Each structure stands twice: as structure tokens, then as C-alpha cells.
């Protein structure tokens, strides 16, 4: 009875897969926030190195992974896949559940897959410092780790509620040399403006992005780095799905459904996009994105052009959005609180290639507890959303009299999220559903795009 499905280091994918090559119709172009005209690479050069801009906009199907990046990937890649025998027994299902575990990376999540790549390309271009935002802290941790490897300084604007809830994430970043500020901060015009309107603001990813973008744009030696949403970020994460395909092949199995939690879309896109290519080729596979009811971007948002940040400094992109000034409730799944979503994921959901579902946080933590007590790994609150969906999908298979094959991305561990588990056990977690009225009000402020 095989539990761990492992690959050798020589089986790490040598190329990233770019799904833009296989879209029947192209993505709607990102727009300049000032002119409302399509962005060109020169518009973005103050923020990103040219190599990443080429990956962002190119229709090329495969990009070689640089040797220097592959060498670092070998610290934790290939990541293991597990057959969740004990979870299956715990929930009494006849379905088969597999999970790809990205918590084995030094930062404890999938995020270093792109952090290392972004740090490499920026270093090659002579950049000295990277600025970024982080919600729950996984991305800030990953970029701080990557910065340490390449000798880059890293400045992190951490959403204030997460900064308060998760001090050990901040210490982790600082251990790798990251400089961490609670956002909104007094260090930027964007942060000062928010604090003037609301001194008690808990922050949001949109606000933190505004601060990080402003910091990078006003310093010649700095670039901005984003851990989700953008095309090149999802590109780098496809190592997860490509490995998962090879591992499923090793055990002679294939998923009926592939699942991942979604905030900006990086971990779900990483595991799902290689399977989208299979689906385009005729394979019968469902792709399920899971989000919190407190930030129901894909399930209740509108598919429209919107700003990527609160201060309207970032590009305007076509995506599912709750409005750029959306400030979510302080749920523990801090990585799932972004107002928008990846344009790639949004397009695939809009076209029916992918599906989306939303859950309250108490049933999510109930699923996390079942998983921890059976499989042994304490999952991050974000990843627990995928666990909840995997359990539901397995049980639906039982109800239909079918043995479903379920694959999900366990995107990270929850070792720095134990306060969330304590709150759950103490029955202090509220089940918050973002009200329709607030969504309608926020959507009135969408940019006027011709």
C-alpha cells in the first residue's frame, strides 16, 4: 500500500509551462492606470526585469528553468505526493485522495517556486532591493529566503491584521534578512493616506501592494516582486503540476478533480494549469478553486477591469474582483484575502474550464483537524480550504456510487498559524460572509474602461 509517491532530483521539470500559448483567445491586455491604454514592457520596466516581462506577455509554450534556479529547487524539489490512506479511512470514503505537499520548502509553502526565480532574474539585472506585500506571511517569508540566497535586500509590507496575528512569520522573514512593516504604514504616501482616513485600518493586500509598488517606483535600485496573480508567477508554479502529473503516472492513476485554495491564484494555478492542457486535449478532469466566504472573489465578484491595488498605482487587469478598495474581515486565512484574482484563473473560470466554491472558516478548520489527526500534518488555514473541498468531493463520489480520484495541493503547513487552531478549539472563530450590499457598493468604483 504505497503512501509516498516520490520523484528523483533528475525528474524535476526542466521547463515551466506557459498556458497563454494554448488559449483560444488571448487575455484582455493589462491597462496603464493613468492612460487606460494597453501596457507595454517599457511601462513596467521601473518595477520588473525584462526577463520577467517577457514571461508575462509571451505566447511561448515552454520556458527553460535556469540552472541556478534548478540548483536551489533541489533543496526541496521534487516535493512528495501522498496517497491519503488514513484520511480516506477517517472519513469513510471509497474514493482515492492524493495530495501534493509543498510545505517541505524552507519557507513552508509553495511560494519559493517563484520567489527564487524572481530573485534570480532581478539579481541578473543588477537590482539591489526587492519590495513586496504579504498577507499571511508565506510570500514575504519566501521572498526573504530567496533574497538571502542572492544577496538582495527585501522590504515587506505585511497586512496589519496578519502582522498582529502571526509574529513568528515576521521573525522568520527577519531571520532571512527581510525588513518587515505593518501595512498600512507611515512610510509611503499610500499608507499615510489610508491611516488618515482610518487610523485603525487592519490593512488589505490591495493597500500593501500600493505601498510596495510606491516604494519600488520611487527608488532606482529597487524592483517590485509579486507572489501571486501575475502570469509569470503562475508560470513558475507549474513545476508543482508537472511533478504531480509524473507522480500520478507512476502509480497508474489520474485525477477526476484537481483542487487548490485560491487567493490570487498561484498555488491552484501551479497544480492545475498542466491539467488544463490535458483538458484542452480531451481529458475529462475537473479543476476546482476554493475560497473563503469572507472574500468570495470568484464566486460573488464581477468579471471586469479593475485596479490591482487600493491606491490605483498598479496595472488595471481583467479579472474577477470585489472592488479595489475592498477590505476583508480578519479571517485567519490571510493569503486568501485579495480583492481580485489572477487574470488567467479568472478567464478559465469565466469560460467554464475551472469551477469555484466558497466555504466558511469553521467547517474549513473542522476539515483541517480531521486531516491533522489522520495524516499528521497541521495544514495552513489557506490549504485547509482545499482539504475541505477534497473531503466533500470524495463523499460526493460515494453518494454517486463512484470511486473518485481526488488530487489537491497542500500548499503549506500551519506551524505559524497555531493561534487560528486555538481560536477554533475555543469556539472563537466567526463565520463571516461578505455582504452583497458591500460588494455592490465597491463595484460602483470600478475604472471606466472603454
N, C-alpha and C positions, 0 to 999 in steps of 0.2 A: 504494500500500500504506500505509494510514493507521496511524500508530503512536500519536499522542496524540489523545485524544478530549476536546475542551475545551468548556466552557460559558462564557458571558459572566457578568459580575458581576450583571447583571439577572436571571440564571437561578438565582441562589442561592435555595433554598427559603425561602419567607416564613413557613412554619409547621413545627412539629415534629409528628411523628405519634405518637400515643399508642395502643399496641396493646391496652391494657386495655379500650378501647371495643369491641374485636372478639373478646374471649374469650367462648366459650360459657358457661363457668363462671368465676366470679371467682377471683382469687388468694386463697389462705388468708390471713387477716389477720395482720399482724405483732403480736407479743405483747410486753407490758411485761415486762422481765427480773425485776422484783420481784414483781408480782402475777400474772403469767401470763395476764392478761386482754388482750383486743384493745386496741391502742394507739389513742389519739385524737390529733388535732392538738395540743391543749394539752400532752400528754405530751412532744411533740417540740419545742415552741417554744424551750426553752433551747438547742437545737442548730441549728435550721434556721429560715429566714424563712418566713412564712406562704405566700408565693407558691410556694415550692418544695414545701411540704407539700400545697398544692392540686394541683400537678402530680403529686405522688407518689401521691395517693389518688383522683384524679378519673377518672371514666369518659368524660370529654370526648375526642373523637377527635383534634382538632387544637388546638394552642396557637400563637398568634401569636408570632413571634420579635421581641422588642423592637427598635426602630430602632437603639438604642445598641449592641446586640449585633450586629446585621447590619453596622453600620458597621465594627466590629472584625473580624468574619468576612471582610470584603473584603480584609484584609491577606493572606489566603492562600486564601480560598474564591472560587469553586468549585475544589476540588482536581482535578488531572488524573486521567484514566483512561488506561491504556496497553494496547495490544494487544502482548503479549509475543512478538513475532515471533522474536526472537533466542533466547529461552528455548525456544520450540517447536522451533526448529531444533537447539538444543543437545541436547535430549532425544529428538529424532527422532519427535515426535508429529504426528499429523494433526489432533488436537483443537485448539481455539482457546482460548487462555488470555488473560484480561484481568485487570488489577489496578488497583484504586483506590488512589492513593498519598497517604496522609495525612502523610507525612514532610515535606511542604512547609510545615507550620505553623512559626511561630517557635520553638516548643519541640521540633519534630522528630517529633511524633506526633499522633494523633487527639485527645489529651486536652484541648487548649484549647477544643474544641467545647462542652464542658460547663463547663470552668473559667471561661471568660469569662461564661457565663450565670449561674453560681452567684455569682461575684463581683459581678455587676450587681445581682442580687436582694438580696444581703446589704448592699451599699452603700446601696440604696434604703431599707433598714430601719434604717439608722444604725449598723450594726455596724462596729467599728474593726479587728478582727483575725480571721483565719481560722486554725483549726488543722486539720492533716490528717496522714495517714500516706502513705508512698510505698514501693513495693517496689524496682523497678529505677531509679526516679527520674523516669520520664516524667510521672507525675501531679504530683509535687512541683514539677517544672520548670514544668508548665502552670499550676498554681495560683499560683506565684510570679510568673510572667509576667502573669497576669490581675490579681493583687493590685497589681502595679506600675501597671497601666493605670487602676485605680480608686482608688488611694491607700489600699489596705488592707495592713496588716501580715500576714505569713503565717509561721506556725510549722509546720515539717515534722518529723515523726518518721520517720526513714528506717531501714528494716530493716538491722540492723548489717552483715550479710554484704554487702549491696549498697553500704552506706556505705563499706565497705573496698574492694570490688571496683571501684567506679565514682566515684572522687574528682571527675572532671570534671562529673558530674551534680550533685554537691553545689556545685561552684563556679558552675555555671550558675544554680542556684537562688539562691545568694548574690549573683550579679551582678544579679539582678532584685529583690534586697532580702529574699529569704527567709532565715529563721533555721532552720538545719538541725541536728538532734540524732540521733545514732546510737541506735537503739532495739533492746533496752530501755535506757532512760536512768535516771539517778538523780533526774530532775526530777518524777516522778509516783509516786504510791503503787503503781500497777500496774507500772511499770518497776522500782522498788526491790524489789517482791515477787518478780519474775522473777529478778532478779540475785541475790537472797538464796538462792533455790533452785538457780540455775545461773549462777554468775559468768561462765562462758564462753559463754552463750547467743548464738547467731548471729541471734536475733530471728525474727520472722514478721510477716506482715501483721496477724494477729489481735492480737499483742502491741502493734504500733504503733497499731492502731485504738484499743485500750484507752487508751493514753497520750493520744492526740489527743482522744478523747471526754472523758476526765477533765479535761484542760486546759480544753476549751471549757465543760464543765458547771460548772466552779468559777470562772469569770471572766465577769462580766456583760457585758463589752464584746466577747466573743468568740463565734463560732459554729464549728461543726464542718463540714467540707466533705469529701465522699467522691467519689473519681474513678471508681467502678465500682459494680456490684451493685444500687444503688437504682433504683427505677423512673424517677425524674426524670432520672437520669444517662443511662440508655439513651434516654429521650425526646430529650434534647438531641443525642445522637449520630445520630439518624435523618437528619440533614442528609446524612450520608455515603451511606446507601442511597437516599435520594430523588434525590440528584445522580446516583448510579450508574444508577438506572432511566432518567433522562433521557439519560444518555450512551449507554447501550446502545440506546435508541430511536434516537439519532442515527445509529448505524451499522447499524440494522436487524437487531439481534441480541438474543438473550435467553438468560440462563444456564440450563444444565441443573443446575448445582450452584453454590451460593454458600458461600464458605469464610471462616472467620476464626479466629484463635487465641483461646483463652478462658482468662482468669484469673478475673476477676469477671464478665465478660460484656459490657463496654461497647463494644469495637470490633466484636465479632461481632454483638452486638445492633444496633448502629448501622447496619451494612450489611445485615443480614439481615431486620430487622423489616418494612421496607416490602415485602420479597419474601414475608414471611409473609402479609401482607394479600393479595398476589397468589395465594398458595397457598390461602388460605381462599376465594378467588373462583374456584378451579378450575384455576389454572395448575399445570403439572407441573414443579415446581422442588424440588430437594433443598437442605437447609440443614445444613452440616457444621461442627461445632465441633471445634477441635483443641487438645489439652492435652498437657502433658508426663507421662511415666510416673512421674516423681518426685512429681507432685501430681495424681493421677488422679481429680479430684472427680466429674466427670460419668460416667466410665467404670467407676469402682470404688466411689464413695461411695454413701451411702444417702439416699433422698429422705425427709427428716424435718425437724421443727422443731429448730433449733439456734441457739445464740448466735452473733452476728456477730463476736464478739471473744473473746480469751482470758480477760479478767477478768470477763466476763459483765455488762458495763455496757451494751452495745449491744442494740438490739431482737432478739428471737427471731423468726426467719423460717423459713418452709417452703422448703427448698432441698436440692439435693444437697450433702452435706457429708462430710468426712473426720474430723469432730470438732473442736470449737472450740479444743482445746489441741494440735492438730496442728502440728508444727514440721517444715517440709520440708527436704530436702537443699539445700545451697548451690549449686544449678544456676545457670547464667548468665541464664536467662530469669526474672529476678526478678519481673516483672509477672505471672507465671503461677503464683504460689506461694500463693494464697489457699486456705484450708481449705474454703470454701463457694463458692457461685455465685449469680448473680442469680436471685431468685425467678421472674422472667419466663422466663429461659433454662431454668431447671430445670423449670418447668411444661411448657414446649414440648418439652423432651427427654423428660420423663416421658410425655407424651401422644403421642409419636412424630412430632410435627411437625418436630422437629430431630433430627439424629444427632450422635454424638460419637465421636472416635477419639483415641488417645494414642500418642505417639512418644518414643523415647529421644533424648537430645540429640545424639549423634554423627551419626545419619542426618539430623537436622534441620540441623546445620551443614554437612553434605555438600550438602544442597539449597541452603542459603544461598550456598555457594561457587559452585555452578553458576549460580545467579541473578546473583550479583555479577559473574561473569566473562562473562555473556551480556548482561544488562540494564544493568549498570554500577552499580546502587545496592547499597550494602552494607546489608543489612536488619538491624533489631534482632533479637536472638535470639528474642523473642516472635513477631514477624511471620514469622520463618523457619519456624515450625511450620505456618503457613498455606501457605507455599511448598511445603513437603514434601508436604502433602496435595494441593495443586493439581497437582503433578507426578504423584503417584500416581493421581489421578482422571483426568488426561489419558491416562496409559498404560493404565488400565483401559478407557477408551473405545476405544483402539487394539485391545486384546485382544478386545473385543466387536465390532469392525468398525464402530464408530460414531464420528462426529466430535463429541465432546462440546464444549460451550461451558462453560468454567470461569471463574468470577469469584471473586477473593479480595481481601481488604482487606490491603494492605501498610501496616500501622498505624503504622510509624515506621522511621526509619533507625537504623543501628547505629554511628554515628560515635563514640559514647561507650562502645561495647561492644567495642573492639578487643582488649582482653585476652582476651575469650572466643574470638575468632578465633585469637589467638596460641596459646592453650591447645589449641584444636582442631588447629592445624597442628603443634604439638609433641606431639600424641597424649597430652595430659594430661586430656582430658575423660572422666570416668567415666560409664557408662550406668547410672543408678540407677533401680531400680523400687521404689516404696514397698511394703514387705511387707504381705501380707494380715493377718498377726498384729497389726501395729501399728495397722492400720485398725480391726480388730475391738476392740482394747483401747480405742481412742479413742472409738469409738461407744458404749461402755458408759456414757459420761459425758454422753450427750445429756439435755437437760432433760426432766423428767417433765411432759408436757402432756396434759391430759385430752381 
